[in-house]
Amino acid sequence: MSLANGRPHIAIPGPSVMPDRVLQAMHRPAPDIYDPGLVQIMSSIVPDLKYVAQTDGYVAMYIANGHGIWEASLQNVTDPGDTVLVPATGRFGHGWAETARSIGLTVDVIEHGRQSPIDPERVRAALRADTDHKIKAVLAVHVDTSSSVRSDIAALRKVIDAEAHPALLMVDCIASLGCDRFEMDAWGADVMLAASQKGLMTPPGMGFVFFNERAKARRAEVKSVSFYWDWSNRAEPEMFYMYFAGTAPTHLLYALREALTMIREEGIEAVWERHARLAQMLWTAVEHWGQDGAFRLNIADPAHRSHAVTAAGLGKGQGDRLRAWLTEQAGVTLGIGLGAEDADDPTASGYFRFGHMGHVNAHMMLGVLGAVEAGLTALEIPHRAGGVTAAAQAMAAKP
């Protein structure tokens, strides 16, 4: 007998939980892709995406995952042989760097490890040393999904401006958009990347590249961009067909339209605050459990923790034990550890990740935490009892 029978909860850092309203929006036959109704849907999706990103700039949409839009973004602002600077804070910073190398770019990586946000002063030093302005862009991951560290994007903009360097500021918000506060225009990002399957509560398969006038001007200088990756027609299409350089992902658009409606109804400020409160509940529980055991959060300083994903550790092998028990006995699935494998035994990871992004509320968080505390008890993993109570008290406290 298992208590996992029933509706499972996938608490991984994407794909996130999809609302019933989003699922129901997709439950329809294939449409005529030339139906004027799809044009109307697109005309409403564009401004709402900009609302979530807090930008008056442009947005290009792709049938692609995050790895695809890493490439799409770079293809529009660089030529082979150009140099980009990547201050990496986890696996996904290195992933973007690998994509850059694969298309012929020279990549300078500033390694920050897995437990520290981007240091603006290290970026300043690299830009100051670049007297010939070979660096065309700084590639910054706002929240690295592997480490759950959140970096200060506005601080990077200040450094670039203070050094009078022409590099574009490009930001990966795949894990953070619609969860952690992000203000593209106010913070000075020139290019921003997002995907459908996390804070936007839509199935995987759509990627978004937002860009401003500076990035648009850089695109005009690039020697060659493939038809498919070129953002020019997608952001300012002459006809509906060009939004996706071909057939549109119709059912993903129905889903996205409903998800954006839900975000509008709640309000982006309230969305950010909800994620912050839920994250605080989780952190409170983990810190309580860890007083009598090895349970710890990957990021020590709360100011640098994401409100969308939390990486944690239990010690060698214990993370995998807990994850397996939760899936089999409680119907709760936590995310695997990424980029923190034990060198001696890669299969016995002590690391795992909580996804708390998108369509998540208080009783879902408390349910996950209750299951985790039960798992710690059942597996006799040392911890201080009462983490769920501590989380409930954090929930009840005034903001």
C-alpha positions in Angstrom: 0.0 0.0 0.0 1.2 3.5 -0.8 -0.2 6.9 0.1 1.0 8.2 -3.2 -2.2 7.1 -5.0 -4.2 10.1 -6.0 -3.2 13.3 -7.8 0.6 13.6 -7.8 2.5 16.8 -7.1 5.5 17.6 -9.3 7.6 20.0 -7.2 10.4 20.2 -9.7 11.8 23.4 -11.1 10.0 23.1 -14.4 7.9 22.0 -16.1 5.8 23.5 -13.3 2.3 22.7 -12.2 -0.3 23.6 -14.9 -3.5 25.2 -13.8 -6.8 23.4 -14.7 -7.8 26.6 -16.6 -4.7 26.3 -18.8 -5.3 22.6 -19.4 -8.9 23.2 -20.3 -7.9 26.0 -22.7 -6.0 23.5 -24.8 -8.8 20.9 -24.8 -10.1 21.7 -28.3 -9.7 20.4 -31.8 -6.9 21.7 -34.1 -7.9 25.1 -35.5 -7.6 26.6 -38.9 -4.2 28.3 -38.6 -5.5 31.1 -40.9 -8.5 31.8 -38.6 -8.6 35.6 -37.7 -9.2 34.5 -34.1 -5.6 33.4 -33.8 -4.5 36.8 -34.9 -6.6 38.3 -32.1 -5.0 36.0 -29.6 -1.5 37.0 -30.6 -2.4 40.7 -30.5 -3.3 40.2 -26.8 -0.5 37.8 -25.9 2.3 40.3 -26.9 1.3 43.1 -24.6 0.7 40.7 -21.7 4.1 39.1 -22.1 5.7 42.6 -22.0 3.7 43.3 -18.9 5.2 40.2 -17.1 8.7 41.3 -18.3 8.1 44.9 -17.4 9.2 46.2 -20.8 8.1 48.5 -23.6 10.5 46.8 -26.0 10.0 43.9 -28.4 9.4 40.2 -28.0 10.1 37.4 -30.4 8.5 34.0 -29.9 10.0 30.7 -30.9 8.9 27.0 -30.9 11.9 26.1 -28.8 13.0 25.3 -25.2 15.5 27.3 -23.2 18.5 25.8 -25.0 17.0 27.0 -28.3 16.5 30.6 -27.2 20.1 30.7 -25.9 21.1 30.2 -29.5 18.4 32.5 -30.9 19.4 35.4 -28.7 23.1 35.0 -29.6 22.5 34.6 -33.3 20.8 38.0 -33.5 23.5 40.1 -31.8 26.9 38.4 -32.6 29.0 37.2 -35.5 31.4 34.2 -35.3 34.6 35.2 -33.7 33.0 37.8 -31.4 33.6 37.6 -27.7 31.1 37.2 -24.9 31.6 37.4 -21.1 29.8 34.8 -18.9 29.8 35.3 -15.2 28.6 31.7 -14.3 26.8 30.8 -11.1 25.8 27.2 -11.9 25.2 24.7 -14.6 23.0 26.9 -16.8 25.5 29.7 -17.0 27.9 27.2 -18.3 25.3 25.8 -20.7 24.7 29.2 -22.3 28.5 29.5 -22.6 28.7 26.1 -24.3 26.0 27.3 -26.8 28.0 30.4 -27.5 31.1 28.3 -28.2 29.2 26.0 -30.5 28.3 28.9 -32.9 31.9 30.1 -33.1 32.0 32.7 -30.3 34.9 33.3 -28.0 33.8 32.9 -24.4 35.4 34.3 -21.3 33.9 32.7 -18.2 34.1 34.2 -14.7 33.5 31.2 -12.5 31.6 32.0 -9.3 30.9 28.4 -8.1 27.5 27.3 -7.1 26.9 29.3 -3.9 27.5 32.9 -4.8 25.7 35.4 -7.0 27.4 37.3 -9.8 30.0 39.7 -8.4 29.6 43.0 -10.3 33.1 44.0 -9.4 34.6 41.0 -11.1 32.5 41.9 -14.2 33.8 45.5 -13.9 37.4 44.3 -13.9 36.9 42.2 -17.0 35.2 45.0 -18.9 37.9 47.5 -17.8 40.6 45.2 -19.1 38.8 45.0 -22.4 40.2 48.2 -23.8 39.5 47.2 -27.4 35.8 46.5 -26.6 36.0 43.0 -28.0 33.3 41.8 -25.5 30.0 42.2 -27.4 27.7 41.0 -24.6 27.6 40.0 -20.9 25.5 36.8 -20.5 24.0 36.8 -17.0 21.6 34.2 -15.6 19.2 35.9 -13.2 18.4 32.6 -11.4 20.5 29.6 -12.1 18.1 26.7 -11.8 20.8 24.3 -10.7 22.1 26.3 -7.8 19.0 28.5 -7.0 21.2 31.5 -6.7 19.7 34.9 -7.7 22.0 37.7 -9.0 21.5 41.5 -9.1 20.9 42.4 -12.7 20.5 46.2 -12.0 24.0 46.2 -10.4 25.5 44.7 -13.6 23.8 47.5 -15.7 25.4 50.1 -13.4 28.8 48.5 -13.9 28.6 48.4 -17.7 27.4 52.0 -17.8 30.1 53.2 -15.4 32.8 51.6 -17.5 31.2 53.2 -20.7 31.4 49.7 -22.3 29.2 49.0 -25.3 28.5 45.4 -24.4 24.9 44.4 -24.3 23.5 43.0 -21.1 21.7 39.7 -21.9 19.8 38.0 -19.1 18.5 34.5 -18.8 15.2 34.6 -16.9 14.0 31.2 -17.8 13.7 30.1 -14.1 12.7 33.5 -12.7 10.2 35.2 -15.0 6.8 35.5 -13.4 8.3 34.3 -10.0 11.2 36.5 -8.9 10.9 40.2 -9.3 12.3 41.3 -12.7 12.0 44.7 -14.4 13.6 44.6 -17.8 13.5 48.2 -18.6 14.1 49.6 -15.1 17.0 47.3 -14.6 18.6 48.0 -18.0 18.6 44.6 -19.6 19.1 44.8 -23.4 18.0 41.2 -24.1 16.0 38.9 -21.8 15.2 35.2 -22.3 12.2 33.2 -20.9 10.4 30.0 -21.6 6.8 28.7 -21.2 7.1 25.9 -18.7 8.0 27.6 -15.5 6.5 30.8 -14.1 4.3 31.2 -17.2 2.5 27.9 -16.3 2.3 26.6 -19.9 3.6 23.3 -21.3 7.2 23.2 -22.5 7.8 24.2 -26.1 7.8 28.0 -26.4 10.7 30.3 -25.9 10.7 34.1 -25.7 13.5 36.6 -26.5 12.7 40.2 -25.4 15.0 43.0 -26.6 15.2 46.8 -26.7 16.3 49.4 -29.2 20.0 48.9 -28.5 19.8 45.2 -29.2 17.7 45.9 -32.3 20.5 48.3 -33.5 23.1 45.6 -32.9 21.0 43.1 -34.9 21.2 45.5 -37.9 25.0 45.2 -37.7 25.2 41.4 -37.6 26.4 40.0 -40.9 24.1 37.0 -41.2 21.2 35.4 -39.2 19.4 32.3 -40.3 15.8 32.7 -41.4 14.5 30.7 -38.5 16.4 32.4 -35.7 16.1 36.0 -37.0 14.0 37.9 -34.5 13.2 40.8 -36.9 10.1 39.3 -38.6 8.9 37.6 -35.4 8.9 40.7 -33.3 7.4 42.9 -36.0 5.6 40.5 -38.4 3.8 41.6 -41.5 1.5 38.6 -41.2 0.5 36.1 -38.5 2.5 33.3 -40.2 5.8 35.1 -39.5 5.4 35.2 -35.7 6.8 31.6 -35.8 8.4 31.5 -39.2 5.8 28.9 -40.1 3.0 27.1 -38.5 2.1 28.4 -35.0 2.1 26.2 -31.9 -1.7 26.7 -31.6 -2.5 24.8 -28.5 0.5 26.3 -26.6 -0.9 29.7 -27.6 -4.3 28.8 -26.1 -2.6 27.7 -22.9 -0.3 30.8 -22.8 -3.3 33.1 -23.3 -5.1 31.6 -20.3 -2.0 31.7 -18.2 -1.3 35.3 -18.9 -4.9 36.1 -18.1 -4.4 34.5 -14.7 -1.3 36.6 -14.1 -3.2 39.7 -15.1 -6.0 38.9 -12.7 -3.6 38.4 -9.8 -1.3 41.3 -10.7 2.4 40.9 -11.2 3.3 42.6 -7.9 1.0 40.1 -6.1 2.6 37.2 -8.1 6.0 38.3 -6.9 4.9 38.6 -3.3 3.2 35.2 -3.3 6.4 33.5 -4.5 8.4 35.4 -1.9 6.1 34.3 0.9 6.0 30.7 -0.2 9.8 30.6 -0.5 10.1 32.0 3.0 7.9 29.2 4.3 10.2 26.6 2.7 13.4 28.2 3.9 12.0 28.4 7.4 11.2 24.7 7.5 14.6 23.6 6.1 16.5 25.8 8.5 14.5 24.4 11.4 15.2 20.8 10.3 18.8 21.5 9.8 19.4 22.5 13.4 19.7 18.8 14.3 21.0 17.3 11.1 22.7 17.9 7.8 19.8 19.5 5.9 20.9 22.8 4.5 20.0 25.3 1.9 22.6 25.8 -0.9 22.5 29.6 -0.7 23.3 30.9 2.8 22.2 34.5 2.3 18.4 34.9 1.8 19.0 38.0 -0.3 20.6 35.8 -2.9 18.0 33.0 -2.9 15.5 32.5 -5.7 11.8 32.6 -5.0 11.2 30.1 -7.7 13.6 27.2 -6.9 15.5 26.2 -3.9 18.5 23.8 -4.0 19.3 21.9 -0.8 21.5 19.2 0.5 21.2 16.3 3.0 24.6 14.7 2.8 25.9 12.0 0.5 23.2 9.6 -0.7 20.5 11.0 1.5 19.0 13.3 -1.1 18.3 10.4 -3.5 16.8 8.4 -0.6 14.4 11.1 0.4 13.4 11.9 -3.2 12.6 8.2 -3.9 10.6 7.8 -0.7 8.6 11.0 -1.5 7.7 9.8 -5.0 6.8 6.2 -4.0 5.1 6.9 -0.7 3.7 10.4 -0.8 3.2 11.2 -4.5 5.5 14.2 -4.3 8.4 14.5 -6.8 11.3 16.8 -6.0 13.9 17.9 -8.6 17.2 16.1 -9.0 20.5 17.8 -8.0 22.3 19.4 -10.9 26.0 20.3 -11.0 26.7 19.1 -7.4 27.3 15.4 -7.9 29.6 13.6 -5.4 32.9 13.0 -7.1 33.3 9.6 -5.5 29.7 8.3 -6.1 27.8 10.3 -8.8 24.7 8.1 -8.3 24.4 8.8 -4.6 23.7 12.6 -4.7 22.9 14.4 -1.5 21.5 17.3 -3.4 18.0 18.0 -4.7 15.8 20.9 -5.6 12.4 22.2 -4.7 10.4 23.8 -7.5 8.0 26.4 -6.1 7.1 28.4 -9.3 4.0 29.4 -11.1 0.7 27.8 -10.0 1.6 27.1 -6.3 -0.2 28.2 -3.2 0.1 27.8 0.6 -1.6 24.5 1.1 0.5 23.0 -1.8 3.7 24.2 -0.1 2.6 23.0 3.3 1.7 19.6 1.8 5.2 19.3 0.3 6.8 20.2 3.6 4.6 17.8 5.5 5.6 15.0 3.2 9.3 15.9 3.5 9.1 15.8 7.3 7.4 12.5 7.1 10.1 11.2 4.8 12.9 12.4 7.1 11.2 10.6 10.0 10.5 7.4 8.1 14.1 7.2 6.8 15.5 8.1 10.2 17.4 11.0 8.7 18.6 13.3 11.5 16.6 16.5 11.8 14.8 18.7 14.3 11.1 17.9 14.3 8.6 20.8 13.8 9.7 22.2 10.5 6.2 22.3 9.2 4.9 24.1 12.3 7.7 26.7 11.8 6.6 27.1 8.1 3.0 27.6 9.2 4.1 30.2 11.7 6.0 32.0 8.9 2.9 31.9 6.7 0.8 33.3 9.5 3.2 36.2 10.2 2.5 39.6 8.8 4.6 40.4 5.7 
